[in-house]
């Protein structure tokens, strides 16, 4: 039996092959359409991304936190793998999965050694934290040492990117239609990042697809130059824009003397529900400056 099992939730945009290799337990988030409720999306869930996009052409679903029964089942599953469990979940300001899991652990597993973390991030940033935790667990680091490292990493994790359309933000009521029309007319694209547990609009640029990819290439190069020395990975998230992600990786590999592993992962339905198609994001451990995405002059 392993020393430590790692558990996370469906907003963790980590490739399925790494989830399986590192034996990560994933708690599914519910995706609710008018005619069906799906437990989780993507390669580990009931709803494929192809079906998600087919359905969202006519309806934007709502989402719901996992049920207590689902959380209990997954925590119990993790305890069958190891004596101790570390749960790393999406920011509580986006979904209270960490809070709900902690409450259930307190009630149902009071004698077990389980540590629950509100990561304050989501998507590919959460994936980086879960990836690093999984690697440490496989290397048989102690429960306490993994928690200590994760606490350090949470100070260094970064996530930012560019959204091509405000369509889903309008359809989910987060942005008024007039704002979208003006953005479309002037070709203004929001730059988003994680700050204090929330995805915020850091700024805006006037850009077409070519400029968006150009900015993300510069961002990717800067991320590689400023990555934490401990981490070996950068994850590029995209929503239905694989060719752009591949172009960015090809560019980044020219500026990768330390041979960091650059992973492309299609963003899951939970995050895609808000950002829409043709978004590009980056998750990694290291420094970040707003100018890397805002400055289009060099």
C-alpha positions in Angstrom: 0.0 0.0 0.0 1.2 3.5 -0.9 2.1 6.1 1.8 -0.1 8.8 0.4 -3.0 8.9 -2.1 -3.9 12.1 -4.0 -7.5 13.2 -4.7 -8.8 16.1 -6.7 -11.9 17.2 -8.6 -13.1 17.4 -12.2 -11.9 21.0 -12.7 -8.3 19.6 -12.7 -7.3 19.7 -16.3 -4.7 17.0 -16.2 -4.3 14.5 -19.1 -6.0 11.2 -18.4 -2.8 9.3 -19.0 -1.1 11.2 -16.1 -4.2 10.8 -13.9 -3.9 7.0 -14.4 -0.1 6.9 -14.2 0.0 8.8 -10.9 -3.2 7.0 -9.6 -5.1 10.2 -8.9 -8.6 9.9 -7.6 -11.0 12.4 -9.2 -14.3 13.5 -7.7 -16.8 14.2 -10.5 -18.7 17.6 -10.8 -22.2 17.5 -12.1 -23.0 19.1 -15.5 -26.7 19.8 -15.8 -28.6 20.0 -19.1 -32.4 20.3 -19.2 -32.7 16.7 -20.3 -29.8 15.0 -18.5 -27.4 15.3 -15.6 -23.8 14.1 -16.3 -21.3 13.1 -13.7 -18.1 14.8 -14.8 -16.8 15.5 -18.3 -13.8 14.7 -20.5 -11.9 11.4 -20.7 -12.6 10.4 -17.1 -16.3 11.3 -17.1 -19.7 10.5 -18.6 -19.8 13.5 -21.0 -17.2 13.7 -23.8 -16.1 17.2 -24.9 -17.4 16.5 -28.4 -20.9 15.9 -26.9 -20.5 18.9 -24.6 -19.9 21.3 -27.5 -22.6 19.7 -29.6 -25.1 20.3 -26.8 -23.9 23.8 -25.9 -24.7 25.0 -29.4 -28.3 25.2 -28.2 -28.0 25.2 -24.4 -25.4 26.4 -21.8 -25.6 23.9 -18.9 -25.3 24.7 -15.2 -22.9 22.9 -12.9 -23.3 21.5 -9.4 -20.9 20.5 -6.7 -20.5 16.7 -6.0 -23.0 15.1 -3.8 -21.9 14.0 -0.3 -22.3 10.4 -1.5 -20.0 10.9 -4.4 -17.4 12.6 -2.2 -17.6 9.8 0.4 -17.2 7.1 -2.3 -14.1 8.8 -3.7 -12.5 9.4 -0.3 -13.1 5.8 0.6 -11.6 4.8 -2.7 -8.4 6.8 -2.0 -8.1 5.3 1.4 -8.1 1.8 -0.2 -4.9 2.9 -2.0 -3.0 4.4 0.9 -2.9 5.0 4.7 -3.2 8.8 4.2 -4.9 11.1 1.8 -4.2 14.6 0.5 -7.1 16.3 -1.3 -6.3 19.3 -3.6 -9.4 21.1 -4.9 -10.6 24.0 -7.0 -10.7 27.4 -5.3 -13.5 27.6 -2.8 -14.4 31.0 -4.3 -15.3 29.1 -7.5 -16.9 26.0 -5.9 -17.0 24.8 -2.3 -15.7 21.3 -3.0 -12.8 21.6 -0.5 -15.2 22.9 2.2 -17.7 20.2 1.6 -15.1 17.5 1.5 -13.6 18.7 4.8 -17.0 18.6 6.4 -17.6 15.1 5.2 -14.1 13.9 6.3 -14.7 15.4 9.8 -17.9 13.6 10.1 -17.2 10.2 8.4 -13.5 9.8 8.7 -12.5 11.5 11.9 -9.7 9.0 12.8 -8.1 9.0 9.3 -5.1 11.0 8.3 -6.6 13.2 5.6 -5.6 16.7 4.7 -7.8 18.9 2.5 -6.4 21.9 0.5 -8.3 24.8 -1.0 -5.8 25.3 -3.9 -7.2 28.8 -4.8 -6.8 27.9 -8.4 -8.5 25.8 -11.1 -7.9 24.2 -14.6 -4.3 23.8 -15.7 -3.0 25.5 -12.6 -4.8 23.0 -10.4 -3.4 20.3 -12.7 0.2 21.4 -12.0 -0.4 21.2 -8.2 -2.0 17.7 -8.5 0.7 16.6 -10.9 3.5 17.6 -8.5 1.7 16.0 -5.6 1.2 12.8 -7.5 4.9 12.7 -8.4 5.9 13.3 -4.7 3.5 10.6 -3.6 5.0 8.1 -6.1 8.4 9.0 -4.8 7.2 8.0 -1.4 7.6 11.4 0.2 5.9 11.6 3.6 2.4 13.0 4.1 3.9 16.0 6.0 6.6 16.7 3.4 4.1 16.7 0.5 1.8 19.2 2.4 4.8 21.4 3.1 5.9 21.4 -0.5 2.3 22.1 -1.8 2.1 25.0 0.6 5.2 26.5 -1.0 3.9 25.8 -4.5 0.6 27.5 -3.9 2.6 30.8 -3.5 4.3 30.2 -6.9 1.5 28.8 -9.1 0.4 30.9 -12.0 -2.4 30.8 -14.5 -3.2 33.3 -17.2 -4.4 33.5 -20.8 -6.6 35.1 -23.4 -10.3 34.5 -24.2 -11.3 34.9 -27.8 -15.0 35.4 -27.3 -17.4 36.7 -24.6 -20.2 34.6 -25.9 -20.4 32.2 -22.9 -19.9 35.0 -20.4 -23.0 36.7 -21.9 -25.0 33.4 -22.0 -24.2 32.7 -18.4 -25.1 36.2 -17.3 -21.6 37.3 -16.3 -21.2 40.0 -19.0 -23.9 42.3 -20.4 -24.6 41.9 -24.2 -23.7 45.5 -24.9 -20.2 44.9 -23.6 -19.8 41.9 -25.8 -21.0 43.8 -28.9 -18.4 46.5 -28.2 -15.7 44.0 -27.7 -16.5 42.2 -30.9 -16.7 45.5 -32.9 -13.3 46.7 -31.7 -11.8 43.1 -31.6 -11.0 43.4 -27.9 -10.0 40.2 -26.2 -9.9 39.8 -22.3 -6.7 38.7 -20.7 -7.5 36.6 -17.6 -5.5 35.4 -14.6 -6.0 33.9 -11.2 -5.9 36.3 -8.3 -6.9 35.6 -4.7 -8.8 32.5 -5.6 -10.8 34.0 -8.5 -10.3 34.3 -12.3 -10.2 38.0 -13.0 -9.9 40.1 -16.2 -6.4 41.4 -15.9 -6.7 43.6 -19.0 -7.7 43.7 -22.6 -5.9 43.8 -26.0 -7.1 44.5 -29.5 -6.3 41.3 -31.3 -7.2 38.8 -34.0 -6.3 35.1 -33.8 -2.7 35.7 -35.0 -2.0 38.3 -32.3 -3.5 36.1 -29.6 -1.2 33.2 -30.6 1.8 35.7 -30.8 1.1 36.9 -27.3 0.7 33.4 -25.9 4.1 32.4 -27.5 5.8 35.3 -25.7 4.1 34.3 -22.5 5.1 30.7 -22.9 8.8 31.7 -23.5 8.7 34.0 -20.5 7.2 31.2 -18.4 10.0 28.8 -19.3 12.6 31.5 -18.5 11.0 32.1 -15.0 9.8 28.6 -14.1 10.4 27.2 -10.6 13.6 25.1 -10.6 11.7 22.2 -8.9 9.0 21.8 -11.5 9.5 20.0 -14.8 6.1 20.9 -16.4 4.2 23.6 -18.1 0.6 22.9 -19.2 -1.2 24.7 -22.0 -5.0 24.6 -21.9 -7.1 25.3 -24.9 -10.8 25.1 -25.8 -11.2 23.7 -29.3 -8.0 25.3 -30.5 -5.5 22.5 -30.7 -3.7 23.9 -33.7 -2.9 27.1 -31.9 -1.7 25.2 -28.8 0.6 23.1 -31.0 2.0 26.2 -32.7 2.7 27.7 -29.3 4.5 24.5 -28.1 6.6 24.4 -31.3 7.8 28.0 -30.6 8.4 27.4 -26.9 10.6 24.3 -27.6 13.1 26.7 -29.3 13.5 28.4 -26.0 13.6 25.4 -23.7 17.2 24.7 -22.8 16.2 23.0 -19.5 14.0 20.6 -21.5 10.9 21.3 -19.4 7.9 19.1 -20.4 5.2 21.1 -22.2 1.8 19.4 -22.1 -1.2 20.4 -24.2 -4.6 19.7 -22.5 -8.0 20.5 -23.8 -9.8 22.5 -21.1 -12.6 20.6 -19.5 -16.3 21.4 -19.7 -16.5 23.0 -16.2 -14.1 25.9 -17.1 -15.0 25.9 -20.8 -18.6 26.6 -19.7 -17.4 30.2 -18.8 -14.6 30.9 -21.3 -16.1 29.5 -24.4 -14.3 28.3 -27.5 -10.8 29.4 -28.6 -9.3 30.3 -25.3 -5.7 29.7 -24.5 -4.2 29.5 -21.0 -0.9 28.5 -19.3 -0.3 26.9 -15.9 3.1 26.6 -14.3 5.1 27.2 -11.1 7.1 30.4 -11.4 7.0 34.2 -11.8 4.4 36.1 -13.8 4.2 39.7 -15.1 1.1 41.3 -16.6 3.1 42.8 -19.4 3.9 39.4 -20.9 0.4 39.3 -22.3 -0.5 43.0 -22.4 2.4 44.4 -24.3 1.8 43.7 -28.1 4.7 45.9 -29.3 7.6 43.4 -28.8 
